[in-house]
């Protein structure tokens, strides 16, 4: 069965196409929980409510997790609290971007 760490590692390949940074580096993944039967619940947000790439990224998150061994179902929940800010970006990436 996949672990939370393996899921987060796999999600590094899901990028915001407008910024070309992963959903992990951007801090868009708030929570990952794995149930006893291999079901995975993810809480994530977007950089803004009007993000045109939102549906694509949510679909990519679902697809990447489903491809992992032992995953039986995936539920990706889009949340707006806490609201995303650039402070959620990985500190190393934030420094590289000049934030």
BELLIN-V728333 format. One record per residue. N is the residue number from 0. SS is DSSP state (hx for helix, st for strand, lp for the rest). PSI is psi in degrees with one decimal (none if undefined). Layout:
# BELLIN-V728333
((N SS PSI) (N SS PSI))
This chain:
# BELLIN-V728333
((0 lp 140.3) (1 lp 147.9) (2 lp 166.3) (3 hx -41.4) (4 hx -42.4) (5 hx -38.5) (6 hx -47.3) (7 hx -38.9) (8 hx -44.6) (9 hx -35.0) (10 hx -10.4) (11 hx -21.4) (12 hx -10.7) (13 lp 117.5) (14 st 149.1) (15 st 113.0) (16 lp -20.6) (17 lp -29.6) (18 lp -20.0) (19 lp 36.7) (20 st 150.2) (21 st 157.2) (22 lp -24.6) (23 lp -51.4) (24 lp -33.6) (25 lp -13.1) (26 lp 27.7) (27 lp -18.6) (28 st 112.1) (29 st -36.1) (30 st 144.4) (31 st 124.4) (32 st 140.7) (33 st 124.9) (34 lp 169.0) (35 lp -27.0) (36 lp 9.4) (37 lp 10.0) (38 st 138.6) (39 st 128.3) (40 st 128.9) (41 st 133.1) (42 st 125.4) (43 st 166.5) (44 lp -177.5) (45 lp 166.8) (46 lp -22.0) (47 lp 153.9) (48 lp -27.6) (49 lp 16.0) (50 lp 115.2) (51 lp -18.3) (52 lp 2.2) (53 hx -55.4) (54 hx -38.4) (55 hx -44.7) (56 hx -41.5) (57 hx -42.8) (58 hx -39.8) (59 hx -40.2) (60 hx -47.8) (61 hx -49.0) (62 hx -44.7) (63 hx -41.6) (64 hx -42.3) (65 hx -27.3) (66 lp -10.6) (67 lp 145.8) (68 lp 134.7) (69 lp -5.0) (70 lp 124.1) (71 lp -27.0) (72 st 154.6) (73 st 134.1) (74 st 114.5) (75 st 115.0) (76 st 125.5) (77 st 122.1) (78 lp 155.3) (79 lp 2.4) (80 lp 128.8) (81 lp 149.6) (82 lp 139.3) (83 lp 137.9) (84 lp 162.6) (85 hx -19.2) (86 hx -17.2) (87 hx -13.4) (88 lp 141.5) (89 lp 131.9) (90 hx -38.2) (91 hx -41.5) (92 hx -40.3) (93 hx -42.7) (94 hx -41.0) (95 hx -37.8) (96 hx -12.3) (97 lp 19.9) (98 lp none))
